Amino acid sequence: MKRYRTGILLVISILLIILGVRFIIVPMMEPEPQAEIIEPEIKKIWGLAADSLKIDTITIRPNQSLSDILFSKGIDGTIIDKLAQNCLGIFDVRKIKSGNTCYIVKDKQSFTPSYFIYEESAVAYYKFELTDSLRVEKGNKDVEIQRKTLCATIESSLWNSFVDQGTDPLLAIELSDIFAWTVDFFGIQKGDQFKVIYDMQYVDSIPVGFGKIHAATFEDSNGKISAYYFEKDGQKGYFDDKGNSLRKAFLKAPLNFSRISSRFSNSRMHPILKIRRPHYGIDYAAPTGTPVFSIGDGVVTQKGYQSGGGGNLIKIKHNSAYTTQYMHLSKFANGITTGSRVKQGQLIGYVGSTGLSSGPHLDFRVYQNNTPIDPLKIQAPPTEPISTNNMALFNTLRDSISLELNKIDKPIRNQLAFSK
């Protein structure tokens, strides 16, 4: 019996030793936890994996068509015809512009052309599939928006002030449009100052254009004018610190007239000369002596007799963008001289038939940035102030962005220039 117990104890001891070894060894042999494997991000271009592609770059030559480009790269004519059909409603192949860039995208292994890419702009592109379905689709590259600030002090001109700071002067044109109704850009002086908060657009870290201008100020010896962009409930535009629109409307017409006898045209039969030539205005038929009014505030830049056929005329510059011209007047209103400032609705002259005219009428013309435009198609700018319902929201935005504007103390040098 004693031997039996001794044997049992021996077996138990051996088992404990084995188990003990197991408890000691097994944990030591357990594998270390594996670190999480992070797949590298695949860089894409035009929605395609860039590392699997071979790309041939082509600059479009004058008069070069889509067919010319594809045929020169060995694309079969039947494929070209099918692509042209698939373009309908998506892209007009006749609008491919010389100087733009396009690409033939090939598989890196087989060198087989897979796609044709036409870049319409730095952001927008069209992708033509050269195999399978021959699908055509429009795409846009990812655009990163960065908020920028700038202070420009006038030394010679607004344009040069932006150039001197390495900022594309096209921003100056954007500003001149915002302040066109409140700032005389022909009268800015050395020391006048602009501040602006705006968005810059980037594609692959390359600047490609301007986004929204959030706010701006112009300051001269007469004081400061502010502009804040606000959009709510269908009301949008730039407003001053009191919520008034920075734009002013023109009168619909410069006189009370009976009828329009001739419209804006690129080819009108002249009633006197009997030849076709452009008529960049509207003829309002009215009796001699009918009063003619300025359609907006401005400065008279020309008054007198035009020997070229316009007869007695007046030209008024309303802002940096718009100029109007009134021709064939019988006489001028008292006090109207070159350099006179006039108000909207102010009497400037009277209908007549001076110059090359077949009867009494007013030939009225409008120029935008020195280009004649149809007076009947002027886009009426918003003139209403911020609505009462939105005033509290506007005040909050104005106060917040004013703090940001006030922090722009001096010109910021070496800003990244815009690249087309």
MIMARNU-136116 format. One record per residue (C-alpha): x negated, y, z; chain. Coordinates in nm, 2 decimals. Layout:
<nodes>
xx:yy:zz:cadena
X:Y:Z:A
...
</nodes>
This chain:
<nodes>
xx:yy:zz:cadena
0.00:0.00:0.00:A
-0.29:0.22:0.09:A
-0.45:0.15:-0.25:A
-0.12:0.23:-0.42:A
-0.09:0.57:-0.26:A
-0.46:0.64:-0.34:A
-0.40:0.55:-0.70:A
-0.09:0.78:-0.72:A
-0.29:1.07:-0.57:A
-0.57:1.01:-0.82:A
-0.33:1.02:-1.11:A
-0.16:1.34:-0.97:A
-0.51:1.50:-0.93:A
-0.60:1.41:-1.28:A
-0.27:1.55:-1.41:A
-0.32:1.87:-1.21:A
-0.67:1.91:-1.35:A
-0.54:1.86:-1.71:A
-0.26:2.10:-1.65:A
-0.49:2.35:-1.49:A
-0.72:2.33:-1.79:A
-0.42:2.39:-2.01:A
-0.31:2.69:-1.81:A
-0.66:2.83:-1.83:A
-0.75:2.74:-2.19:A
-0.42:2.81:-2.37:A
-0.39:3.18:-2.28:A
-0.75:3.22:-2.38:A
-0.68:3.07:-2.72:A
-0.37:3.28:-2.80:A
-0.43:3.51:-3.10:A
-0.47:3.88:-3.05:A
-0.16:4.08:-3.16:A
-0.20:4.20:-3.52:A
-0.21:4.57:-3.59:A
0.09:4.70:-3.81:A
-0.02:4.71:-4.17:A
0.07:5.04:-4.33:A
0.11:5.02:-4.70:A
-0.06:5.31:-4.88:A
0.18:5.56:-5.03:A
0.20:5.52:-5.41:A
0.15:5.85:-5.58:A
0.42:5.91:-5.84:A
0.44:6.14:-6.14:A
0.76:6.19:-6.34:A
0.91:5.91:-6.12:A
0.64:5.66:-6.23:A
0.36:5.50:-6.04:A
0.05:5.70:-6.14:A
-0.21:5.44:-6.07:A
-0.07:5.20:-6.33:A
-0.07:5.45:-6.61:A
-0.30:5.59:-6.88:A
-0.19:5.93:-6.99:A
-0.27:6.11:-7.31:A
-0.22:6.49:-7.29:A
-0.09:6.68:-7.60:A
-0.05:7.06:-7.65:A
0.23:7.12:-7.89:A
0.12:7.31:-8.21:A
0.32:7.57:-8.39:A
0.60:7.41:-8.61:A
0.52:7.06:-8.46:A
0.84:6.86:-8.40:A
0.91:6.57:-8.18:A
0.90:6.33:-8.48:A
0.56:6.47:-8.58:A
0.42:6.40:-8.23:A
0.56:6.05:-8.19:A
0.48:5.94:-8.54:A
0.12:6.06:-8.50:A
0.09:5.83:-8.20:A
0.21:5.52:-8.38:A
0.57:5.52:-8.27:A
0.80:5.35:-8.52:A
1.04:5.56:-8.71:A
1.35:5.36:-8.61:A
1.26:5.43:-8.24:A
1.22:5.80:-8.31:A
1.56:5.81:-8.48:A
1.72:5.63:-8.19:A
1.56:5.87:-7.94:A
1.69:6.17:-8.13:A
2.04:6.02:-8.11:A
2.01:5.95:-7.73:A
1.90:6.31:-7.68:A
2.24:6.45:-7.78:A
2.39:6.63:-7.48:A
2.07:6.61:-7.28:A
1.80:6.79:-7.48:A
1.79:6.97:-7.81:A
1.47:6.84:-7.98:A
1.46:7.16:-8.19:A
1.38:7.36:-7.88:A
1.04:7.20:-7.82:A
0.81:7.50:-7.79:A
0.46:7.54:-7.92:A
0.20:7.58:-7.65:A
0.40:7.36:-7.40:A
0.24:7.03:-7.28:A
0.37:6.68:-7.35:A
0.23:6.34:-7.26:A
0.22:5.99:-7.41:A
0.23:5.75:-7.11:A
0.08:5.40:-7.17:A
0.05:5.09:-6.95:A
-0.31:5.08:-6.82:A
-0.34:4.71:-6.90:A
-0.18:4.68:-7.24:A
-0.22:5.04:-7.36:A
0.13:5.01:-7.50:A
0.31:5.35:-7.52:A
0.59:5.33:-7.26:A
0.71:5.69:-7.22:A
0.70:6.03:-7.38:A
0.71:6.32:-7.14:A
0.79:6.68:-7.25:A
0.74:6.94:-6.98:A
0.99:7.22:-7.04:A
0.84:7.42:-6.74:A
0.61:7.37:-6.45:A
0.90:7.20:-6.27:A
1.15:7.06:-6.53:A
1.06:6.77:-6.77:A
1.23:6.53:-7.01:A
1.14:6.16:-7.00:A
1.18:5.95:-7.32:A
1.16:5.58:-7.27:A
0.98:5.42:-7.57:A
1.08:5.06:-7.50:A
1.39:4.87:-7.41:A
1.69:5.10:-7.38:A
1.51:5.41:-7.53:A
1.68:5.62:-7.26:A
1.63:6.00:-7.24:A
1.67:6.18:-6.90:A
1.59:6.51:-6.74:A
1.39:6.53:-6.42:A
1.24:6.78:-6.19:A
0.92:6.76:-6.00:A
0.92:6.79:-5.62:A
0.89:7.16:-5.53:A
0.75:7.27:-5.19:A
0.86:7.60:-5.06:A
0.63:7.82:-4.85:A
0.74:8.14:-4.69:A
0.50:8.43:-4.76:A
0.47:8.79:-4.64:A
0.29:9.08:-4.82:A
0.23:9.44:-4.76:A
0.13:9.65:-5.06:A
0.01:10.01:-5.03:A
0.03:10.21:-5.35:A
-0.31:10.33:-5.48:A
-0.22:10.38:-5.85:A
0.09:10.18:-5.93:A
0.30:9.90:-5.77:A
0.18:9.66:-6.03:A
-0.19:9.73:-5.96:A
-0.14:9.71:-5.59:A
-0.02:9.35:-5.62:A
-0.30:9.27:-5.86:A
-0.56:9.41:-5.62:A
-0.44:9.17:-5.35:A
-0.45:8.86:-5.57:A
-0.07:8.83:-5.58:A
0.10:8.80:-5.92:A
0.24:9.13:-6.02:A
0.56:8.97:-6.14:A
0.66:9.00:-5.77:A
0.66:9.38:-5.83:A
0.91:9.33:-6.11:A
1.14:9.14:-5.87:A
1.11:9.42:-5.61:A
1.18:9.69:-5.87:A
1.50:9.51:-5.96:A
1.61:9.49:-5.59:A
1.54:9.86:-5.53:A
1.63:9.98:-5.89:A
1.93:10.18:-5.76:A
1.76:10.34:-5.46:A
1.39:10.40:-5.55:A
1.26:10.60:-5.85:A
0.97:10.38:-5.96:A
0.85:10.65:-6.19:A
0.81:10.88:-5.89:A
0.62:10.66:-5.64:A
0.32:10.82:-5.49:A
-0.02:10.71:-5.35:A
0.03:10.59:-5.00:A
0.39:10.47:-5.05:A
0.42:10.12:-4.91:A
0.62:9.80:-4.97:A
0.66:9.51:-4.73:A
0.82:9.18:-4.85:A
0.91:8.84:-4.72:A
0.95:8.59:-5.00:A
0.93:8.22:-5.09:A
0.65:8.08:-5.31:A
0.71:7.75:-5.50:A
0.44:7.48:-5.53:A
0.41:7.16:-5.73:A
0.12:6.94:-5.62:A
-0.02:7.24:-5.42:A
-0.02:7.46:-5.74:A
0.19:7.77:-5.72:A
0.45:7.77:-6.00:A
0.67:8.06:-5.93:A
0.86:8.28:-5.69:A
1.17:8.17:-5.50:A
1.40:8.39:-5.30:A
1.30:8.73:-5.17:A
1.45:8.73:-4.81:A
1.38:9.09:-4.73:A
1.18:9.40:-4.82:A
1.12:9.75:-4.72:A
0.99:10.06:-4.92:A
0.85:10.35:-4.72:A
0.75:10.69:-4.85:A
0.74:11.05:-4.72:A
1.12:11.06:-4.72:A
1.16:10.76:-4.49:A
1.22:10.39:-4.52:A
1.47:10.19:-4.72:A
1.53:9.82:-4.63:A
1.68:9.54:-4.83:A
1.81:9.22:-4.67:A
1.94:8.92:-4.87:A
2.27:8.80:-4.74:A
2.51:8.53:-4.88:A
2.84:8.42:-4.72:A
3.19:8.35:-4.84:A
3.11:8.43:-5.21:A
2.95:8.76:-5.12:A
2.58:8.77:-5.20:A
2.31:9.03:-5.28:A
2.08:9.28:-5.11:A
2.21:9.51:-4.84:A
2.06:9.80:-4.64:A
2.04:9.79:-4.26:A
2.40:9.91:-4.23:A
2.53:9.64:-4.46:A
2.59:9.85:-4.76:A
2.50:9.71:-5.11:A
2.19:9.85:-5.26:A
2.35:9.84:-5.61:A
2.59:10.09:-5.76:A
2.85:10.03:-6.03:A
2.86:10.21:-6.36:A
3.18:10.37:-6.49:A
3.36:10.14:-6.74:A
3.34:10.41:-7.00:A
3.20:10.76:-7.03:A
3.53:10.92:-7.15:A
3.90:10.88:-7.19:A
3.92:10.74:-7.54:A
4.19:10.64:-7.79:A
4.02:10.34:-7.94:A
3.68:10.17:-8.01:A
3.60:10.23:-8.38:A
3.28:10.04:-8.39:A
3.12:9.78:-8.17:A
2.76:9.67:-8.08:A
2.62:9.48:-8.38:A
2.29:9.37:-8.53:A
2.42:9.43:-8.88:A
2.69:9.69:-8.94:A
2.78:9.86:-9.26:A
2.70:10.23:-9.20:A
3.00:10.45:-9.29:A
2.78:10.72:-9.44:A
2.47:10.55:-9.57:A
2.66:10.24:-9.70:A
2.39:10.00:-9.60:A
2.37:9.74:-9.33:A
2.16:9.81:-9.03:A
2.19:9.75:-8.65:A
2.43:9.95:-8.45:A
2.32:9.93:-8.09:A
2.61:10.11:-7.93:A
2.98:10.15:-7.90:A
3.17:10.42:-8.10:A
3.46:10.56:-7.90:A
3.70:10.75:-8.14:A
3.83:11.06:-7.96:A
3.93:11.42:-8.06:A
3.66:11.69:-8.08:A
3.61:11.85:-7.74:A
3.71:11.54:-7.54:A
3.50:11.55:-7.21:A
3.21:11.31:-7.18:A
3.09:11.20:-6.84:A
2.77:11.03:-6.71:A
2.85:10.67:-6.62:A
2.61:10.68:-6.32:A
2.37:10.89:-6.11:A
2.04:10.97:-6.29:A
1.80:11.22:-6.45:A
1.84:11.38:-6.80:A
1.53:11.28:-6.99:A
1.64:11.42:-7.33:A
1.88:11.69:-7.45:A
1.90:11.84:-7.79:A
1.96:11.77:-8.16:A
1.82:11.44:-8.31:A
1.74:11.48:-8.67:A
1.75:11.11:-8.73:A
2.13:11.11:-8.74:A
2.23:11.12:-8.38:A
2.32:11.48:-8.38:A
2.35:11.65:-8.04:A
2.25:11.39:-7.78:A
2.18:11.34:-7.41:A
1.97:11.06:-7.26:A
1.99:10.98:-6.89:A
1.76:10.75:-6.69:A
1.96:10.59:-6.41:A
1.69:10.38:-6.25:A
1.38:10.18:-6.34:A
1.60:9.94:-6.55:A
1.89:10.13:-6.71:A
1.91:10.43:-6.95:A
2.21:10.56:-7.13:A
2.25:10.77:-7.44:A
2.54:10.99:-7.56:A
2.54:11.10:-7.93:A
2.72:11.32:-8.18:A
2.83:11.56:-7.91:A
2.99:11.89:-8.03:A
2.83:12.08:-7.74:A
2.67:12.03:-7.40:A
2.81:12.10:-7.06:A
2.69:12.41:-6.87:A
2.38:12.35:-6.66:A
2.27:12.03:-6.83:A
1.90:12.06:-6.92:A
1.61:11.81:-6.95:A
1.52:11.72:-6.59:A
1.86:11.78:-6.45:A
1.99:11.54:-6.19:A
2.35:11.42:-6.26:A
2.60:11.23:-6.06:A
2.83:10.95:-6.16:A
3.13:11.10:-6.33:A
2.97:11.44:-6.39:A
3.06:11.63:-6.71:A
2.76:11.63:-6.95:A
2.91:11.72:-7.29:A
3.20:11.70:-7.53:A
3.29:11.47:-7.82:A
3.19:11.59:-8.17:A
3.08:11.48:-8.51:A
2.73:11.62:-8.54:A
2.46:11.42:-8.72:A
2.54:11.13:-8.95:A
2.91:11.10:-8.86:A
3.23:11.03:-9.05:A
3.45:11.18:-8.79:A
3.47:11.29:-8.42:A
3.35:11.01:-8.19:A
3.10:10.93:-7.91:A
2.82:10.69:-8.00:A
2.74:10.55:-7.65:A
2.43:10.33:-7.59:A
2.28:10.14:-7.30:A
1.92:10.03:-7.26:A
1.80:9.78:-7.01:A
1.42:9.78:-6.97:A
1.40:9.97:-7.30:A
1.60:9.70:-7.48:A
1.95:9.79:-7.62:A
2.23:9.59:-7.47:A
2.61:9.58:-7.54:A
2.77:9.84:-7.31:A
3.08:9.62:-7.29:A
2.88:9.33:-7.15:A
2.70:9.51:-6.86:A
2.72:9.28:-6.56:A
2.89:9.48:-6.29:A
2.67:9.47:-5.98:A
2.82:9.40:-5.64:A
2.90:9.72:-5.46:A
3.11:9.62:-5.17:A
2.96:9.64:-4.82:A
2.93:9.34:-4.59:A
3.29:9.23:-4.50:A
3.41:9.29:-4.14:A
3.43:8.92:-4.08:A
3.06:8.87:-4.17:A
2.92:9.18:-4.01:A
2.81:9.01:-3.69:A
2.64:8.73:-3.88:A
2.46:8.99:-4.10:A
2.35:9.19:-3.79:A
2.19:8.88:-3.64:A
2.00:8.80:-3.96:A
1.89:9.16:-4.00:A
1.76:9.19:-3.65:A
1.57:8.86:-3.67:A
1.40:8.93:-4.01:A
1.33:9.29:-3.91:A
1.10:9.16:-3.64:A
0.92:8.96:-3.90:A
0.88:9.26:-4.13:A
0.75:9.48:-3.85:A
0.47:9.23:-3.79:A
0.33:9.29:-4.14:A
0.10:9.57:-4.03:A
-0.15:9.59:-4.31:A
-0.22:9.45:-4.66:A
-0.30:9.09:-4.67:A
-0.60:9.02:-4.89:A
-0.69:8.71:-5.10:A
-0.34:8.57:-5.12:A
-0.32:8.27:-5.35:A
-0.24:8.40:-5.70:A
0.05:8.27:-5.91:A
-0.03:8.02:-6.18:A
0.19:7.97:-6.48:A
</nodes>
